[in-house]
Amino acid sequence: MINSFYIFISILWSIVFVKKLLFWVYLWQLKEYHIGRFRDHFRTYKGKRLILSWWLLLKVLILLGIYFSARFVWTEIKINLVYLAVLIFFIESALFLKSVHQGTYKRPVITRKTAVILTTGTSMGLLLVFSLFVLEFSLTKFVFPLLFLDALAMIFFSALVLAYQPMAVILRNRIISAAKRKRAEFKKLLVIGVTGSYGKTSTKEYLAAILSEKFNVVKTREHQNSEVGIAQCVLNELTPSHEVFIVEMGAYNHGGIKFLCDIVQPKIGVLTGINEQHMATFGSQENIIKTKYELIESLPNDGTAFFNGNNQYCRDLFQKTQIRKKLYGEGASSSYEENLAGAVAVAEFLGMNPEAIERGIQKIKLSQTNRVKKGTNGIAIIDSTYSANPSGVIADLGDLKKWQGKKVIVMPCLIELGRVSKEVHQRIGKKIGEVCDLAIITTKDRFKEIKEGAPNALFMERADEIAEKIKSFCKEGDVVLLESRVPSRVINLLIK
């Protein structure tokens, strides 16, 4: 009977263990294994809830209770606390299985790195349970280490991720070295680097659509803007038949863009715009500007730099640049027009005729149309969930203003803005107040600042509640903008 109960406890604990292993690896992967970005997450409302949760406090109190009751031989109290711990395992495992059934649980993308970490973590958990069985501990001594490890899950799994980092660095360096060697073989390849605080992905995609009308083009894939992602693109995608390689470049520290340029050796650089995004990891606006400008500084003497003329920081950098340079997008009224102007400017510089450029633009317009989905009750859903920066939000709100009918925005507060976060969210709130009839904010960090400018803003976290609110508020012809990292379940509920 006791053994069966031990097995039951082990199953419950294992489910909870897997849940936490998946979540913490997911969070580290989401932050690209960057310690500064991971640490900054705990300054957010959701991050603080991970540390200051009632579940965690209760587990710590149970651990302390079991420890002291064992020392003072309070047997009945000790046993009751053990049963309470088992009840917690049961509730947590049931909630996790429910989230699995609904498809809402957080899990990492499976890569070679995450596969190794998950396999190692799972093996360690199984080894712990097996050891406890072999040692034939009493019920208290069986449950106590399981509860202890569960309470320290963040520390344990973070240590596991960081322990893998030295091996990851070795593998990363090998991949990068191989990519550099391969890149050096393509003497005639034209590399176009694209960087900025916002607009990188759109500009890259627009460039690829237009330039492919004349050239054989390869580009980095979605979220493939780090050193390893770019190096893997070189190794896996680049072939001798390619004439143009368009590389999106992202970084979180000074020197990051220069490092990427050393890999691919760009001859053309496009600076799409600079704002406060990732201020928390860069430390200052000056560091952000210097890092983005590393792309231009890395260009050869016969290279060409393109700057977004709608951005003051870009205009200032344009003035100091000594190599061949061009401004684009001056007077553009939307982010779409800015990014498209950048792509067209590069295409014209490369000698493409107007007819070929127009064919590329038509492809882009078709892709823009696909951003708008038809929702329930004839509501238009604008999917801008790939964007997560202040300029992107403001630009999308500008585009939203042009629509007819009632206008709704759903978005979380923005992260990694450091000391300028309050000011940025006040600016966003003011713009929301000018444009939207309803705003649903899905995180609490800067909700107060947004609501100052948008009195119609509501704080809602649950996807089903958000969807129901929109359905009751909107009718046919109204439009909903889903901005930044809105849960995919919201989209699914709205387009049913």
HUNORGI-V767796 format. One record per helix or strand of 3 or more residues. SS is the DSSP state (alpha for helix, beta for strand). FROM is the first residue (numbers start at 0). LEN is the number of residues. If there is no record, write none. Layout:
SS,FROM,LEN / SS,FROM,LEN
//
This chain:
alpha,1,29 / alpha,34,7 / alpha,44,7 / alpha,53,18 / alpha,74,28 / alpha,111,24 / alpha,138,13 / alpha,152,33 / beta,189,6 / alpha,199,12 / beta,216,3 / alpha,226,10 / beta,243,5 / alpha,255,9 / beta,267,4 / alpha,278,4 / alpha,284,13 / beta,303,5 / alpha,311,9 / beta,323,5 / alpha,334,15 / alpha,353,17 / beta,371,3 / alpha,375,3 / beta,379,5 / alpha,389,11 / beta,406,5 / alpha,417,18 / beta,437,4 / alpha,446,7 / beta,456,3 / alpha,462,11 / beta,478,5 / alpha,487,7
//
